């Protein structure tokens, strides 16, 4: 596996292969993901304030 950063492209051996396509990971940058990020964050904040930790979504270290 090759984890590529902007300043390390010259050292990535995957670039030498003809059967490899490198693409950026941009799943977060959609209108729906940004909407859900805001909505879930606000729902979680409300649930924490109201003491409903069992209703929170994707909270680490509950």
C-alpha positions as a LaTeX table, in Angstrom:
\begin{tabular}{lrrr}
\hline
Residue & $x$ (\AA) & $y$ (\AA) & $z$ (\AA) \\
\hline
Unk1 & 0.00 & 0.00 & 0.00 \\
Unk2 & 1.19 & 3.50 & $-0.74$ \\
Unk3 & $-0.13$ & 6.42 & 1.29 \\
Unk4 & 0.53 & 9.48 & $-0.82$ \\
Unk5 & 0.97 & 13.03 & 0.36 \\
Unk6 & 1.45 & 15.98 & $-1.98$ \\
Unk7 & 5.16 & 16.22 & $-1.23$ \\
Unk8 & 5.86 & 12.48 & $-1.58$ \\
Unk9 & 4.51 & 11.69 & $-5.06$ \\
Unk10 & 8.02 & 11.31 & $-6.45$ \\
Unk11 & 8.69 & 8.39 & $-4.08$ \\
Unk12 & 5.50 & 6.41 & $-4.69$ \\
Unk13 & 6.22 & 3.24 & $-6.67$ \\
Unk14 & 2.57 & 2.92 & $-7.66$ \\
Unk15 & 3.07 & 5.81 & $-10.07$ \\
Unk16 & 5.35 & 3.59 & $-12.13$ \\
Unk17 & 2.67 & 0.96 & $-12.73$ \\
Unk18 & 0.45 & 1.09 & $-15.81$ \\
Unk19 & $-2.45$ & $-0.73$ & $-14.12$ \\
Unk20 & $-2.88$ & 1.74 & $-11.23$ \\
Unk21 & $-5.05$ & 4.84 & $-11.13$ \\
Unk22 & $-4.55$ & 7.25 & $-8.23$ \\
Unk23 & $-7.51$ & 9.38 & $-7.24$ \\
Unk24 & $-8.17$ & 11.74 & $-4.32$ \\
Unk25 & $-10.57$ & 10.72 & $-1.57$ \\
Unk26 & $-13.37$ & 13.28 & $-1.76$ \\
Unk27 & $-16.38$ & 11.42 & $-0.32$ \\
Unk28 & $-16.89$ & 14.08 & 2.35 \\
Unk29 & $-17.31$ & 16.92 & $-0.12$ \\
Unk30 & $-20.91$ & 16.53 & $-1.17$ \\
Unk31 & $-23.99$ & 18.55 & $-0.26$ \\
Unk32 & $-25.56$ & 15.51 & 1.41 \\
Unk33 & $-22.50$ & 14.69 & 3.53 \\
Unk34 & $-22.18$ & 18.29 & 4.70 \\
Unk35 & $-25.91$ & 18.39 & 5.52 \\
Unk36 & $-25.70$ & 15.11 & 7.47 \\
Unk37 & $-22.58$ & 16.28 & 9.30 \\
Unk38 & $-24.42$ & 19.37 & 10.56 \\
Unk39 & $-27.66$ & 17.50 & 11.32 \\
Unk40 & $-26.02$ & 14.63 & 13.21 \\
Unk41 & $-23.81$ & 17.06 & 15.16 \\
Unk42 & $-26.80$ & 19.11 & 16.28 \\
Unk43 & $-28.88$ & 16.02 & 17.12 \\
Unk44 & $-25.98$ & 14.67 & 19.17 \\
Unk45 & $-25.55$ & 17.98 & 21.01 \\
Unk46 & $-29.26$ & 18.06 & 21.88 \\
Unk47 & $-29.23$ & 14.43 & 23.02 \\
Unk48 & $-26.17$ & 14.99 & 25.23 \\
Unk49 & $-27.70$ & 18.12 & 26.81 \\
Unk50 & $-30.95$ & 16.23 & 27.45 \\
Unk51 & $-29.05$ & 13.26 & 28.91 \\
Unk52 & $-30.03$ & 10.84 & 26.13 \\
Unk53 & $-26.59$ & 9.35 & 25.43 \\
Unk54 & $-28.21$ & 6.16 & 24.13 \\
Unk55 & $-29.68$ & 8.18 & 21.23 \\
Unk56 & $-26.38$ & 9.73 & 20.12 \\
Unk57 & $-24.87$ & 8.68 & 16.82 \\
Unk58 & $-21.18$ & 8.01 & 16.17 \\
Unk59 & $-19.92$ & 9.36 & 19.50 \\
Unk60 & $-16.54$ & 8.06 & 20.70 \\
Unk61 & $-15.99$ & 7.52 & 24.45 \\
Unk62 & $-19.63$ & 7.73 & 25.54 \\
\hline
\end{tabular}
